[in-house]
Amino acid sequence: TLIIGLPVLQSLSPEQFQGMVARRIGQFSKRYNPVTNWLYQLRDIWHQYRACYAKEKQLGQGPLRWFFAVYAPFYSAISIFIAWQDELAADTYAMSLYNDLEVLEMITADSLCHWFLLTQYWPAIHRKAAAEPKTILQPHAAMASMLRSKFFGGETEKWIEKYFNTPPDWRNTKPALLDRIENIGHSEPRLNTAVTEIAATRYLGASVNGMISLFDKLWLKELLEERKRQQHQSFVDKLKSKLKFGKISKPGVKKAG
């Protein structure tokens, strides 16, 4: 099963998106790298188990909930090199379908947009949401235009250079960009700045605006729920602090004096 996120459709051109889907199908077919891809897929499987058991409240599920809460992050940490090798193998597979310049451009666009959204865009959105809690943000609606202004405007070289010199992230399954482009026989990234259409427009058609609006509503709902959890936890912490220092009496206990 391939899960294709809206940010991917908004980040890549139709041609780049086609290449990424073909690359992923080849990667998960296990024809060329069966062992490493199986170990790679286990990373997601264990985290799915962790998320499922975290929601279970039955007493008998406690040991499994505890096990996967510990094991899933541990496995992700020790399997990072396997994940990187599997991604490099997928890039090599893409070379059998497309010419090297097409693969180079696809790798550059995918890596750069993924890094920018993860380290620049979403942190800025969350900071703004915290500073302006009454403002209704629409991050997915603004995403495509933001990416175009950064990578297909006058700042392209600046962002490529900044990302190119960024050390690999041990939490990210994607290898460093330099390793990926050297793996296909190149030494410099390449990005076509003449892209005029994004994959979301081509493949979602008339439903693209409705899809983006839905994603923003879901994101806002999750944000509001997280705020409620934080407010509740803050109230509980303050209450515990007052009880600890005797500022309020516990039920049934009279304060001395």
N, C-alpha and C positions, 0 to 999 in steps of 0.2 A: 504494500500500500504506500503510495506516495502522497505526502501531505504538502501541498503547495500553499504557502502563506501569501496573503495580500501584499505585504511589503516586498516580496520577491517580484510579484507582477508589476509593482509600481517602480521598482528599481531598474529593471532590465528592459532592453529593447526586445521586440518579438523574436528577432534572430538569436540574441543572446539567451533568451528564455528557452527557445527550442533546444539550443545546445546544452543548457543546464539540465533539462528534463531527460534528454537522450543520455547524457553523462550519468545521471543518477540511475536510470534504468539499467544501464550497463554495469554500474557499480553493484547494484543489489541483485543482479542476475546470478552472481556467484560463479560465473563461468571462468573468470580470470583470477579471482582472489577469494576463494570460498572460505578459508579459515579466518583471515583477517576481517572479512566483512561480517562473518557470524559473530566474532568477538566484538566488532564495532556495533552491531545491532543490539547486542546485549546491554550496552550502555543505556539505550532508550527503554529497553524492556524492564530493567531493574528499577529505573526511575518511575515507570508506570506502576509497577508493583508498590513502590514506596508511596506514591500519591494515593493509590487505592486503599492501602492498609491504613494510611494516616487518617482516612475518613471513618474507618471502622471503630465502633465504640464497644463492641462485645469483648468481654473479659478474655475469652479464648483466643482472640486475635492479637493480644498484647505482645507475645513473643515474636510473631511475624512482623508486627508493626515496628518493634524495636530493632529487629534484625535488618530489615530493609532500610530503615532510617540511618543505620550505620554503614551497611554494606554498599548501597547504591553510590554514595559519594566516594567511598573508598575505591570501588571498582572503576569509577570514572577517572580518579586520579592516577591509578596504576596502568590504565589502558590508553592513556593519551597518545603515547607513541604509536600504538596500533591504529588508533583513529587517524593520525596524521598519515601513516603509511597507506591506509586504505583510501584516503582522499587523493593522495598522489597517484595511486594506481588508477583511480577514476579519471584523473586528468590524462593519464597515458592512454586509457581506453578512448577518450574523446578524440585523441589524435588520429584514430583509425576511421573516424567519421567526418572530421573537418580538417581543414588545413591549419598549419601551426599558428598563423596570424589570427585566424578566427578563434582558436582556442585561447590564445594569449589575451585577446580582447575580452573574451568571455570570463576568463579567470580574473582579470584585472577589475572588470565591472562588478562581478559578484563579490569578490573579496573587499573591495573598497566600499561598496554600498553597505555590506553587512557590518563592517567595522564602524562606519560613520553612524549608522543607526544605533548600534549597540553602545558606542562610547561617547557620541556627541549629541545625537538627536533626542533619544529617549531620556537621557539624564537631564537635558535642558527642558524637556516637556514636564518632567516630574518636579523640577525646581520651580517652574512657573506655576504648576498646579498647587504647590505648597505655598508659594508667595501670594497667589491670587485665587484663594479657594472659591470665590463666587463667580469666577470667570468660567464659562463653558468652553472647554478646549476641544478641538477637532483634529487630533494629530494625524490621522490617516488621510483626512481631506487635504492637509497641508504638505503631506510627505512628498508627493511626486514633484510639486513645484520647488520644494526645498532642495531635493536631490538634483534637479535640473539646474538650479542656480549655482550649486556648488561644483558639480562635475561637468556640466555642459555650458558653463559660462566662462567668466574670466579667472576663476579660482581653481581650475582643474589641476594645473601643475603643482600648485601649493598643497592641495590635499593629497595628491598622489605621493609627493615627496614626504609629507608628514607621515602617512601611513606606511610607506616603503621603509622608513627608518624606525618603525615601531617594532620592538621585540615581540616574539611570539607569545600569545596568551595561553597559559597552561590550562585555562578553563574552556578554551575554544577548540572545537574539533578541526577547524581549518588550520593547516600549517601556515607558516609565515609566507607572505607573497613572494619573497625572493626564492624560497625553496620550491614553490610551485612553478614559477616561471623558469627556473634553472632545470627543473625536472623535464620540461618540454623543449629544452635547448635554447633558451633565451636568457638575456641578462637584464633587460629593462622592461618595465610594464608598458602597456599600450592601451589607450582608451579612445574610442571614436567619439569625438565631440559633436559630430554632425547628426546625431540621432534625433529624429523628429517625432517618434511615436514610442509609447511604452507598451509593454505586453498587456497590461491591464485593459487598455483601450481596445486592443486588437481582439483579445480572447474573451473579455466579459461583455463587450459590445454595449448595448443600450442599458444593461443592468449595472454598469460600473459605478455610477453615482449612488444607486441604492445599496450596493454592496459596501461601498466606503462608508456611507451613513450608518449602516448596520454595525460595522466594526467599531465606529466611533461611539455608538450608543452602548455597545458591550464593554468597551474600554472604560467609558464614564461610569457605568454601573459598577464595575470592579473597583474603580478608584473610590467611589462613594462608600462601598462596603468596607474597603480597607481603612478609610477614615473613621468609620464607625467603630471598627475593631480597635484602632489605635486610641480613640477617645475613651472607649470602655476600659481598655487596659490602663490608660493614664488615670482614670477615676479609681480603679482598683488599687493601683500602686500608691496613690495619695491616701486612700483609706487605710491601707496597711501601714503606711508611714505614720499616720496619726495614731493608730492603735498601738504601734510600737513605742512611740514616745509619750503615750498617755494623754494625748490632747483630747480624746473622746473616750467615753467609757464603753467597755464591752457590755453586751446585754446581760443583765442580772448581776453586774458587779458594780458596787458603789465605790466611787473614788474616795481615797483617804482624806479626812478633813472636811 
